[in-house]
């Protein structure tokens, strides 16, 4: 059975074709338009619609490369359904190297947005109207922020059966059970009826090969799982489910020297490194507050008391000490 033509953001894609277009959520002060690039891959046969989005935070670039590599491997003539790829959502932040929108708002706390709201709200509204409400499944791609690096992980509401199934199909090394946050794309997408995953890996303004490779393979697995494509990448190792997590914070201001890496397993009260003054005459040990797995860590050595240093995830079915 042949698919019908599909109209997205006022542009019609014929079955088995790729169409490049853009959303126009707001005008520039000079009178031109801010444009969000969109790639429509419309399959030759009917099927579900999946969106891919990246750079909702303008400094998180790994997802942009994940989408580029994914698109290179997709042939709409061999697909069922539709893929809507939006590699850069926060276009002004991406251009200026800024996590936030020009109105200083976090775009991922502005969904579903409003056509009459702030700049960030208008971007969120346009994305919801033209992309999310046209989709059955969404994968939103992120990295760590504020000089933090994350191990490849899916964050999702794992208490929701359909979402858990999709998270495990993605096949990242870890899946974190993360509650829905008000104003987030994940929360707004769920309310709109979509099943949404958030992929976190690497750090801001860095291309990290493992983060990108795991992301590309995970997206390909999900595309196959929902029936858009036929081929699957190699089966991954079992995804370890993380039921809870906590940040270990700096006990003092100074220079942090961490001795644990992403993916390390740590015991409760285990040393994770030290924080010392610049000349090393005064130092405090940093210790794990729980047993678990290092899923994130700070990459900046200069810290203030209370800064987040090491993110520890507690595996499902274990009792945190």
BATI-690503 format. One record per residue (C-alpha): residue number from 0; x, y, z. Coordinates in pm, whole numbers. Example, Ala and Ser with C-alpha at 12.3 -4.5 7.8 and 13.67 -1.06 7.14 Angstrom:
2
@i = 0 | u = 1230 | v = -450 | w = 780
@i = 1 | u = 1367 | v = -106 | w = 714
! end
This chain:
321
@i = 0 | u = 0 | v = 0 | w = 0
@i = 1 | u = 140 | v = 337 | w = -103
@i = 2 | u = 154 | v = 626 | w = 144
@i = 3 | u = -38 | v = 947 | w = 85
@i = 4 | u = 144 | v = 1281 | w = 41
@i = 5 | u = 226 | v = 1448 | w = 374
@i = 6 | u = 208 | v = 1820 | w = 450
@i = 7 | u = 432 | v = 1953 | w = 729
@i = 8 | u = 475 | v = 2325 | w = 803
@i = 9 | u = 292 | v = 2412 | w = 482
@i = 10 | u = 520 | v = 2197 | w = 261
@i = 11 | u = 399 | v = 1876 | w = 96
@i = 12 | u = 626 | v = 1571 | w = 67
@i = 13 | u = 538 | v = 1300 | w = -180
@i = 14 | u = 580 | v = 935 | w = -80
@i = 15 | u = 942 | v = 818 | w = -98
@i = 16 | u = 1095 | v = 1167 | w = -100
@i = 17 | u = 1306 | v = 1403 | w = 109
@i = 18 | u = 1202 | v = 1767 | w = 147
@i = 19 | u = 1407 | v = 2036 | w = 323
@i = 20 | u = 1207 | v = 2321 | w = 472
@i = 21 | u = 1200 | v = 2548 | w = 779
@i = 22 | u = 981 | v = 2676 | w = 1057
@i = 23 | u = 949 | v = 3052 | w = 1103
@i = 24 | u = 868 | v = 3104 | w = 1473
@i = 25 | u = 963 | v = 3471 | w = 1505
@i = 26 | u = 1097 | v = 3774 | w = 1323
@i = 27 | u = 1436 | v = 3935 | w = 1366
@i = 28 | u = 1449 | v = 4299 | w = 1481
@i = 29 | u = 1569 | v = 4381 | w = 1127
@i = 30 | u = 1246 | v = 4242 | w = 981
@i = 31 | u = 1367 | v = 3907 | w = 845
@i = 32 | u = 1271 | v = 3567 | w = 986
@i = 33 | u = 1438 | v = 3336 | w = 1234
@i = 34 | u = 1425 | v = 2997 | w = 1063
@i = 35 | u = 1448 | v = 2649 | w = 1217
@i = 36 | u = 1571 | v = 2395 | w = 958
@i = 37 | u = 1354 | v = 2084 | w = 913
@i = 38 | u = 1417 | v = 1774 | w = 703
@i = 39 | u = 1110 | v = 1567 | w = 608
@i = 40 | u = 1177 | v = 1207 | w = 504
@i = 41 | u = 842 | v = 1069 | w = 391
@i = 42 | u = 839 | v = 694 | w = 337
@i = 43 | u = 695 | v = 517 | w = 39
@i = 44 | u = 451 | v = 319 | w = 257
@i = 45 | u = 230 | v = 418 | w = 551
@i = 46 | u = 371 | v = 402 | w = 902
@i = 47 | u = 438 | v = 601 | w = 1220
@i = 48 | u = 594 | v = 947 | w = 1241
@i = 49 | u = 909 | v = 999 | w = 1449
@i = 50 | u = 1080 | v = 1329 | w = 1519
@i = 51 | u = 1448 | v = 1382 | w = 1596
@i = 52 | u = 1553 | v = 1707 | w = 1764
@i = 53 | u = 1885 | v = 1849 | w = 1882
@i = 54 | u = 2037 | v = 2175 | w = 2008
@i = 55 | u = 1733 | v = 2280 | w = 2209
@i = 56 | u = 2020 | v = 2404 | w = 2422
@i = 57 | u = 2231 | v = 2594 | w = 2172
@i = 58 | u = 2569 | v = 2472 | w = 2301
@i = 59 | u = 2484 | v = 2099 | w = 2286
@i = 60 | u = 2620 | v = 1992 | w = 1948
@i = 61 | u = 2660 | v = 1612 | w = 1960
@i = 62 | u = 2294 | v = 1566 | w = 1868
@i = 63 | u = 2341 | v = 1774 | w = 1552
@i = 64 | u = 2600 | v = 1522 | w = 1431
@i = 65 | u = 2384 | v = 1226 | w = 1539
@i = 66 | u = 2100 | v = 1354 | w = 1320
@i = 67 | u = 2333 | v = 1422 | w = 1026
@i = 68 | u = 2472 | v = 1069 | w = 1034
@i = 69 | u = 2124 | v = 920 | w = 1077
@i = 70 | u = 1990 | v = 1107 | w = 774
@i = 71 | u = 2285 | v = 988 | w = 564
@i = 72 | u = 2171 | v = 628 | w = 622
@i = 73 | u = 1800 | v = 672 | w = 552
@i = 74 | u = 1636 | v = 621 | w = 212
@i = 75 | u = 1272 | v = 736 | w = 211
@i = 76 | u = 1200 | v = 498 | w = -77
@i = 77 | u = 1272 | v = 209 | w = 161
@i = 78 | u = 1089 | v = 355 | w = 464
@i = 79 | u = 748 | v = 323 | w = 618
@i = 80 | u = 604 | v = 636 | w = 779
@i = 81 | u = 785 | v = 965 | w = 824
@i = 82 | u = 1094 | v = 1104 | w = 997
@i = 83 | u = 1093 | v = 1474 | w = 1090
@i = 84 | u = 1451 | v = 1581 | w = 1166
@i = 85 | u = 1521 | v = 1914 | w = 1336
@i = 86 | u = 1898 | v = 1926 | w = 1396
@i = 87 | u = 1904 | v = 2278 | w = 1547
@i = 88 | u = 1599 | v = 2396 | w = 1741
@i = 89 | u = 1757 | v = 2685 | w = 1932
@i = 90 | u = 1895 | v = 2853 | w = 1621
@i = 91 | u = 2003 | v = 3184 | w = 1782
@i = 92 | u = 2172 | v = 3006 | w = 2074
@i = 93 | u = 2350 | v = 2770 | w = 1837
@i = 94 | u = 2479 | v = 3063 | w = 1631
@i = 95 | u = 2608 | v = 3253 | w = 1935
@i = 96 | u = 2739 | v = 2956 | w = 2137
@i = 97 | u = 2480 | v = 3006 | w = 2410
@i = 98 | u = 2278 | v = 2742 | w = 2594
@i = 99 | u = 1981 | v = 2977 | w = 2629
@i = 100 | u = 1760 | v = 3179 | w = 2399
@i = 101 | u = 1832 | v = 3551 | w = 2346
@i = 102 | u = 1557 | v = 3632 | w = 2599
@i = 103 | u = 1768 | v = 3434 | w = 2854
@i = 104 | u = 1507 | v = 3160 | w = 2885
@i = 105 | u = 1580 | v = 2788 | w = 2884
@i = 106 | u = 1385 | v = 2669 | w = 2579
@i = 107 | u = 1340 | v = 2325 | w = 2739
@i = 108 | u = 1131 | v = 2483 | w = 3014
@i = 109 | u = 901 | v = 2678 | w = 2778
@i = 110 | u = 689 | v = 2405 | w = 2619
@i = 111 | u = 419 | v = 2394 | w = 2489
@i = 112 | u = 471 | v = 2766 | w = 2437
@i = 113 | u = 241 | v = 3032 | w = 2297
@i = 114 | u = 216 | v = 3218 | w = 1964
@i = 115 | u = 188 | v = 3543 | w = 2163
@i = 116 | u = 453 | v = 3475 | w = 2428
@i = 117 | u = 824 | v = 3549 | w = 2464
@i = 118 | u = 1074 | v = 3456 | w = 2194
@i = 119 | u = 1142 | v = 3119 | w = 2358
@i = 120 | u = 769 | v = 3057 | w = 2397
@i = 121 | u = 712 | v = 3126 | w = 2027
@i = 122 | u = 988 | v = 2882 | w = 1929
@i = 123 | u = 835 | v = 2617 | w = 2156
@i = 124 | u = 486 | v = 2680 | w = 2018
@i = 125 | u = 601 | v = 2651 | w = 1656
@i = 126 | u = 788 | v = 2326 | w = 1727
@i = 127 | u = 489 | v = 2179 | w = 1909
@i = 128 | u = 240 | v = 2275 | w = 1638
@i = 129 | u = 439 | v = 2169 | w = 1331
@i = 130 | u = 650 | v = 1878 | w = 1461
@i = 131 | u = 537 | v = 1726 | w = 1792
@i = 132 | u = 163 | v = 1720 | w = 1722
@i = 133 | u = 235 | v = 1547 | w = 1390
@i = 134 | u = 441 | v = 1271 | w = 1555
@i = 135 | u = 390 | v = 943 | w = 1738
@i = 136 | u = 744 | v = 913 | w = 1876
@i = 137 | u = 1016 | v = 1166 | w = 1959
@i = 138 | u = 1387 | v = 1143 | w = 2041
@i = 139 | u = 1538 | v = 1461 | w = 2185
@i = 140 | u = 1920 | v = 1466 | w = 2185
@i = 141 | u = 2125 | v = 1640 | w = 2457
@i = 142 | u = 2467 | v = 1653 | w = 2624
@i = 143 | u = 2584 | v = 1750 | w = 2970
@i = 144 | u = 2579 | v = 2120 | w = 3057
@i = 145 | u = 2786 | v = 2365 | w = 3258
@i = 146 | u = 3119 | v = 2180 | w = 3205
@i = 147 | u = 2966 | v = 1843 | w = 3294
@i = 148 | u = 3006 | v = 1524 | w = 3093
@i = 149 | u = 2752 | v = 1242 | w = 3084
@i = 150 | u = 2792 | v = 873 | w = 3010
@i = 151 | u = 2563 | v = 772 | w = 2718
@i = 152 | u = 2218 | v = 732 | w = 2872
@i = 153 | u = 1849 | v = 754 | w = 2793
@i = 154 | u = 1635 | v = 952 | w = 3036
@i = 155 | u = 1268 | v = 863 | w = 3033
@i = 156 | u = 963 | v = 790 | w = 3246
@i = 157 | u = 1035 | v = 420 | w = 3289
@i = 158 | u = 714 | v = 370 | w = 3488
@i = 159 | u = 525 | v = 426 | w = 3160
@i = 160 | u = 524 | v = 86 | w = 2980
@i = 161 | u = 545 | v = 214 | w = 2620
@i = 162 | u = 823 | v = 457 | w = 2710
@i = 163 | u = 1020 | v = 189 | w = 2896
@i = 164 | u = 993 | v = -47 | w = 2597
@i = 165 | u = 1126 | v = 222 | w = 2365
@i = 166 | u = 1406 | v = 320 | w = 2605
@i = 167 | u = 1530 | v = -40 | w = 2620
@i = 168 | u = 1499 | v = -71 | w = 2241
@i = 169 | u = 1733 | v = 231 | w = 2207
@i = 170 | u = 2003 | v = 21 | w = 2371
@i = 171 | u = 2215 | v = 286 | w = 2547
@i = 172 | u = 2440 | v = 153 | w = 2824
@i = 173 | u = 2211 | v = 310 | w = 3085
@i = 174 | u = 1847 | v = 413 | w = 3111
@i = 175 | u = 1759 | v = 657 | w = 3392
@i = 176 | u = 1408 | v = 665 | w = 3533
@i = 177 | u = 1350 | v = 1041 | w = 3517
@i = 178 | u = 1028 | v = 1215 | w = 3608
@i = 179 | u = 866 | v = 1451 | w = 3360
@i = 180 | u = 956 | v = 1816 | w = 3420
@i = 181 | u = 701 | v = 2091 | w = 3374
@i = 182 | u = 771 | v = 2294 | w = 3063
@i = 183 | u = 1004 | v = 2035 | w = 2909
@i = 184 | u = 966 | v = 1901 | w = 2557
@i = 185 | u = 938 | v = 1552 | w = 2704
@i = 186 | u = 644 | v = 1650 | w = 2924
@i = 187 | u = 467 | v = 1846 | w = 2650
@i = 188 | u = 521 | v = 1565 | w = 2402
@i = 189 | u = 363 | v = 1312 | w = 2637
@i = 190 | u = 62 | v = 1540 | w = 2682
@i = 191 | u = 32 | v = 1560 | w = 2303
@i = 192 | u = 18 | v = 1180 | w = 2283
@i = 193 | u = 377 | v = 1102 | w = 2175
@i = 194 | u = 622 | v = 860 | w = 2334
@i = 195 | u = 938 | v = 1062 | w = 2401
@i = 196 | u = 1297 | v = 968 | w = 2489
@i = 197 | u = 1575 | v = 1206 | w = 2591
@i = 198 | u = 1930 | v = 1093 | w = 2506
@i = 199 | u = 2216 | v = 1243 | w = 2711
@i = 200 | u = 2583 | v = 1188 | w = 2631
@i = 201 | u = 2910 | v = 1380 | w = 2626
@i = 202 | u = 2948 | v = 1749 | w = 2706
@i = 203 | u = 2858 | v = 2085 | w = 2558
@i = 204 | u = 3059 | v = 2222 | w = 2263
@i = 205 | u = 3246 | v = 1894 | w = 2213
@i = 206 | u = 3211 | v = 1620 | w = 1954
@i = 207 | u = 3267 | v = 1300 | w = 2152
@i = 208 | u = 3292 | v = 994 | w = 1928
@i = 209 | u = 3140 | v = 744 | w = 2170
@i = 210 | u = 2848 | v = 974 | w = 2253
@i = 211 | u = 2775 | v = 1016 | w = 1882
@i = 212 | u = 2821 | v = 650 | w = 1788
@i = 213 | u = 2595 | v = 523 | w = 2067
@i = 214 | u = 2336 | v = 785 | w = 1974
@i = 215 | u = 2333 | v = 696 | w = 1603
@i = 216 | u = 2299 | v = 325 | w = 1677
@i = 217 | u = 2025 | v = 391 | w = 1931
@i = 218 | u = 1822 | v = 605 | w = 1692
@i = 219 | u = 1857 | v = 336 | w = 1424
@i = 220 | u = 1732 | v = 71 | w = 1668
@i = 221 | u = 1426 | v = 279 | w = 1755
@i = 222 | u = 1351 | v = 341 | w = 1386
@i = 223 | u = 1355 | v = -33 | w = 1331
@i = 224 | u = 1161 | v = -104 | w = 1651
@i = 225 | u = 867 | v = 116 | w = 1548
@i = 226 | u = 868 | v = -20 | w = 1192
@i = 227 | u = 1002 | v = 278 | w = 996
@i = 228 | u = 1309 | v = 83 | w = 877
@i = 229 | u = 1390 | v = -287 | w = 849
@i = 230 | u = 1760 | v = -311 | w = 929
@i = 231 | u = 1890 | v = -300 | w = 1285
@i = 232 | u = 2242 | v = -221 | w = 1405
@i = 233 | u = 2417 | v = -487 | w = 1616
@i = 234 | u = 2239 | v = -586 | w = 1936
@i = 235 | u = 2394 | v = -390 | w = 2227
@i = 236 | u = 2491 | v = -511 | w = 2568
@i = 237 | u = 2203 | v = -513 | w = 2811
@i = 238 | u = 2086 | v = -168 | w = 2915
@i = 239 | u = 2127 | v = -116 | w = 3289
@i = 240 | u = 1827 | v = 61 | w = 3440
@i = 241 | u = 1900 | v = 337 | w = 3694
@i = 242 | u = 1610 | v = 389 | w = 3931
@i = 243 | u = 1747 | v = 692 | w = 4122
@i = 244 | u = 2046 | v = 924 | w = 4116
@i = 245 | u = 2218 | v = 1189 | w = 4325
@i = 246 | u = 2494 | v = 1447 | w = 4282
@i = 247 | u = 2791 | v = 1449 | w = 4519
@i = 248 | u = 2880 | v = 1812 | w = 4584
@i = 249 | u = 3205 | v = 1983 | w = 4668
@i = 250 | u = 3272 | v = 2007 | w = 5043
@i = 251 | u = 3489 | v = 2318 | w = 4995
@i = 252 | u = 3588 | v = 2582 | w = 4743
@i = 253 | u = 3915 | v = 2506 | w = 4567
@i = 254 | u = 4061 | v = 2284 | w = 4295
@i = 255 | u = 3891 | v = 1946 | w = 4241
@i = 256 | u = 4098 | v = 1642 | w = 4148
@i = 257 | u = 3855 | v = 1359 | w = 4077
@i = 258 | u = 3978 | v = 999 | w = 4060
@i = 259 | u = 3666 | v = 832 | w = 3913
@i = 260 | u = 3557 | v = 813 | w = 3550
@i = 261 | u = 3222 | v = 773 | w = 3378
@i = 262 | u = 3086 | v = 421 | w = 3416
@i = 263 | u = 3288 | v = 341 | w = 3730
@i = 264 | u = 3107 | v = 153 | w = 4006
@i = 265 | u = 3157 | v = 305 | w = 4349
@i = 266 | u = 3077 | v = 199 | w = 4702
@i = 267 | u = 2910 | v = 418 | w = 4964
@i = 268 | u = 3169 | v = 643 | w = 5134
@i = 269 | u = 3432 | v = 556 | w = 4871
@i = 270 | u = 3679 | v = 833 | w = 4790
@i = 271 | u = 3603 | v = 1007 | w = 4461
@i = 272 | u = 3893 | v = 1252 | w = 4478
@i = 273 | u = 3992 | v = 1562 | w = 4670
@i = 274 | u = 3927 | v = 1936 | w = 4671
@i = 275 | u = 4227 | v = 2145 | w = 4776
@i = 276 | u = 4336 | v = 2506 | w = 4774
@i = 277 | u = 4559 | v = 2618 | w = 4487
@i = 278 | u = 4886 | v = 2530 | w = 4661
@i = 279 | u = 4761 | v = 2208 | w = 4823
@i = 280 | u = 4812 | v = 2312 | w = 5184
@i = 281 | u = 4446 | v = 2248 | w = 5273
@i = 282 | u = 4237 | v = 1967 | w = 5125
@i = 283 | u = 3911 | v = 1777 | w = 5178
@i = 284 | u = 3822 | v = 1434 | w = 5048
@i = 285 | u = 3514 | v = 1388 | w = 4829
@i = 286 | u = 3322 | v = 1072 | w = 4918
@i = 287 | u = 3030 | v = 891 | w = 4756
@i = 288 | u = 2702 | v = 938 | w = 4941
@i = 289 | u = 2558 | v = 619 | w = 4784
@i = 290 | u = 2676 | v = 304 | w = 4614
@i = 291 | u = 2616 | v = 306 | w = 4240
@i = 292 | u = 2752 | v = 398 | w = 3897
@i = 293 | u = 2916 | v = 723 | w = 3790
@i = 294 | u = 2680 | v = 852 | w = 3516
@i = 295 | u = 2804 | v = 1211 | w = 3508
@i = 296 | u = 3091 | v = 1423 | w = 3637
@i = 297 | u = 3220 | v = 1778 | w = 3638
@i = 298 | u = 3507 | v = 1854 | w = 3400
@i = 299 | u = 3607 | v = 2189 | w = 3551
@i = 300 | u = 3872 | v = 2179 | w = 3826
@i = 301 | u = 3795 | v = 2517 | w = 3985
@i = 302 | u = 3491 | v = 2474 | w = 4210
@i = 303 | u = 3295 | v = 2646 | w = 4484
@i = 304 | u = 3156 | v = 2480 | w = 4792
@i = 305 | u = 2831 | v = 2305 | w = 4696
@i = 306 | u = 2912 | v = 2268 | w = 4324
@i = 307 | u = 2801 | v = 1938 | w = 4169
@i = 308 | u = 3101 | v = 1709 | w = 4111
@i = 309 | u = 2995 | v = 1346 | w = 4056
@i = 310 | u = 2653 | v = 1212 | w = 3950
@i = 311 | u = 2589 | v = 866 | w = 4094
@i = 312 | u = 2311 | v = 644 | w = 3957
@i = 313 | u = 2159 | v = 367 | w = 4169
@i = 314 | u = 2080 | v = 53 | w = 3961
@i = 315 | u = 1724 | v = -75 | w = 3967
@i = 316 | u = 1665 | v = -348 | w = 4222
@i = 317 | u = 1955 | v = -250 | w = 4450
@i = 318 | u = 1929 | v = -87 | w = 4789
@i = 319 | u = 2134 | v = 234 | w = 4813
@i = 320 | u = 2355 | v = 222 | w = 5119
! end
